Amino acid sequence: MKESKTYSAKVLEICENGDAIIELPPELCEEMGWGEGTVVNIEYENGEVIISEVNNDDRKKSLDKPA
């Protein structure tokens, strides 16, 4: 089983539509290999926030779905 780690993120802005702009901790980004421009998906499940990178194939599928 994968070890779970806890990080804190700073909320920079809450948008009118309810989305939030957050600053992820540098150590998390470095560990995950994320840099500026990396697109992530954020989910909330069972009291935990799960952040995962969205790869180009997933982004294309999402953009191709009819609204």
ABEGO torsion letter per residue (X at the ends): XBBBBBBBBBBABBBAAGBBBBBBBAAAAAAAGBBBGBBBBBBBBGGBBBBBBBBAAAAAAAAABBX
